[in-house]
Each structure stands twice: as C-alpha cells, then as structure tokens.
Amino acid sequence: MGEMSLMEHLEELRVRIIKTLCAFVVLLIVSFVFVQDIYQWLVKDLDDKLAVLGPSEIVWIYMMIAFVFALAFTLPVAAYQVFRFVSPGLKKEEYKVLITFIPFFFSFVCKRAGVWLFYFISNGFSIFNGLVE
C-alpha cells in the first residue's frame, strides 16, 4: 500500500470506529434480548433475594448488565479494528513482532479474566452483597 494523506488516514480511522460502534450496538441489542437470562444466571447461586427498592433500579441493573456484556464482547472487535488500522504502516519486522506478541497478550488477558472469574465465583458473586436484603 502506498503513502496515504492525512485525510485518507482520518477516513480509514472513521470507518474503523464506525465498524466498532456498529458491533457494539448490535451486541447491546442482543444483550438486551437476553438480559433476563443473564441476570438469572448471575443470581442463581445467591441464598437471599436481591433488594430492589423501585422500578428504576431493576431497569438500571438490566442496562448495566447489557452494557457490560456488550462491551466485553466488543473488545475483540475493537482490537481487530485497531490491528487492521495499524498493520499497513508496519514494516515486515514490526509486523512479525506484533503477530508474535498477540497470542502472548491474549493468554495474559485470559489468565487475568480467569483469576477474576474464579475470585467472584468462589466468593459467591460478592458484588451483589450490597443488594441482598
């Protein structure tokens, strides 16, 4: 690929951002469709019922669950779009280093996510302790 002007770079960046935002919106809609199932899965092991003091609180909880799940599933799309935006400007050596680095970074993130998930599962999803009656 040849040299690109500043406007062409900005156009490419705009296209990548729009693709990422479209993926987020689609995943947010899918998350809203399944938000009650996700909520039931999150609270199934709680011994007590959650205290919801008003109708706006359950709406807020559902919105937060849908947002977090959509954000979590949009991150790989965003990482791919960043890679596609940056990769044409890399030299062959830099590209090889980046391709080598991605699996190690992915395993690092997965390990941290696994530790985080184990922590919350072993503590009975203690993030809901403030909501329990």
C-alpha positions as CSV (number, residue, x, y, z in Angstrom):
1,M,0.0,0.0,0.0
2,G,1.3,3.4,-0.9
3,E,1.6,6.6,1.1
4,M,-1.7,8.0,2.4
5,S,-2.6,11.6,3.1
6,L,-3.8,12.8,6.5
7,M,-7.4,12.9,5.2
8,E,-7.2,9.3,4.0
9,H,-5.8,8.2,7.4
10,L,-8.7,10.0,9.1
11,E,-11.2,8.4,6.7
12,E,-9.8,5.0,7.5
13,L,-9.9,5.7,11.2
14,R,-13.5,6.9,10.9
15,V,-14.5,3.7,9.1
16,R,-12.8,1.5,11.8
17,I,-14.5,3.4,14.6
18,I,-17.9,3.2,12.9
19,K,-17.5,-0.6,12.4
20,T,-16.6,-1.0,16.1
21,L,-19.6,1.1,17.2
22,C,-21.9,-0.8,15.0
23,A,-20.6,-4.1,16.5
24,F,-21.2,-2.6,20.0
25,V,-24.8,-1.5,19.1
26,V,-25.6,-4.9,17.7
27,L,-24.2,-6.7,20.7
28,L,-26.0,-4.3,23.0
29,I,-29.3,-5.2,21.4
30,V,-28.5,-8.9,21.6
31,S,-27.6,-8.4,25.3
32,F,-30.9,-6.6,25.9
33,V,-32.8,-9.5,24.4
34,F,-31.1,-12.0,26.7
35,V,-30.7,-9.7,29.8
36,Q,-33.2,-11.5,31.9
37,D,-31.5,-14.8,31.2
38,I,-28.1,-13.3,32.0
39,Y,-29.5,-11.8,35.2
40,Q,-31.0,-15.1,36.3
41,W,-27.6,-16.8,35.6
42,L,-25.8,-14.2,37.7
43,V,-28.1,-14.5,40.8
44,K,-28.9,-18.2,40.6
45,D,-26.5,-19.2,43.4
46,L,-27.4,-16.4,45.8
47,D,-29.0,-17.5,49.0
48,D,-31.0,-14.3,49.5
49,K,-33.2,-12.3,47.2
50,L,-31.9,-9.1,45.8
51,A,-33.5,-5.9,47.3
52,V,-34.9,-3.7,44.5
53,L,-36.3,-0.6,46.0
54,G,-38.0,0.8,43.0
55,P,-38.8,0.1,39.4
56,S,-36.0,2.3,38.2
57,E,-33.4,0.1,40.0
58,I,-34.2,-3.1,38.1
59,V,-34.1,-1.1,34.8
60,W,-30.7,0.3,35.8
61,I,-29.4,-3.2,36.7
62,Y,-30.6,-4.6,33.4
63,M,-29.0,-1.7,31.5
64,M,-25.7,-2.2,33.3
65,I,-25.7,-6.0,32.7
66,A,-26.4,-5.5,29.0
67,F,-23.8,-2.7,28.7
68,V,-21.1,-4.8,30.4
69,F,-21.8,-7.9,28.3
70,A,-21.8,-5.8,25.1
71,L,-18.6,-4.1,26.0
72,A,-16.9,-7.4,26.9
73,F,-17.8,-8.9,23.5
74,T,-17.0,-5.8,21.6
75,L,-13.4,-5.7,22.8
76,P,-12.1,-8.3,20.4
77,V,-13.8,-6.5,17.5
78,A,-12.1,-3.2,18.6
79,A,-8.7,-4.9,19.0
80,Y,-9.1,-6.4,15.5
81,Q,-10.0,-3.0,14.0
82,V,-7.0,-1.3,15.7
83,F,-4.8,-4.1,14.3
84,R,-6.2,-3.6,10.8
85,F,-5.7,0.2,11.1
86,V,-2.1,-0.1,12.3
87,S,-0.8,-3.1,10.3
88,P,-0.5,-1.4,6.9
89,G,2.0,1.1,8.4
90,L,4.2,-1.5,9.9
91,K,7.5,-2.8,8.5
92,K,7.9,-6.6,8.0
93,E,9.9,-6.9,11.2
94,E,7.4,-4.9,13.2
95,Y,4.6,-6.9,11.8
96,K,6.3,-10.2,12.7
97,V,6.9,-9.0,16.3
98,L,3.2,-7.9,16.5
99,I,1.9,-11.2,15.3
100,T,4.2,-13.0,17.8
101,F,3.0,-10.7,20.6
102,I,-0.7,-11.1,20.1
103,P,-1.0,-14.7,21.4
104,F,1.0,-13.9,24.5
105,F,-1.1,-10.8,25.2
106,F,-4.3,-12.9,24.6
107,S,-3.1,-15.6,27.1
108,F,-2.2,-12.9,29.6
109,V,-5.7,-11.3,29.4
110,C,-7.4,-14.8,29.5
111,K,-5.4,-15.7,32.6
112,R,-6.4,-12.4,34.4
113,A,-10.0,-12.9,33.4
114,G,-9.9,-16.5,34.7
115,V,-8.5,-15.4,38.0
116,W,-11.1,-12.6,38.2
117,L,-13.9,-15.1,37.4
118,F,-12.7,-17.6,39.9
119,Y,-12.5,-14.9,42.6
120,F,-16.1,-13.9,42.1
121,I,-17.4,-17.5,41.8
122,S,-15.5,-18.5,45.0
123,N,-16.9,-15.5,46.9
124,G,-20.5,-16.1,45.7
125,F,-20.5,-13.1,43.4
126,S,-20.0,-10.8,46.3
127,I,-20.6,-7.8,44.1
128,F,-24.3,-8.3,44.9
129,N,-23.8,-8.3,48.7
130,G,-24.9,-4.7,48.9
131,L,-28.2,-5.5,47.2
132,V,-29.1,-8.5,49.4
133,E,-31.9,-8.0,52.0
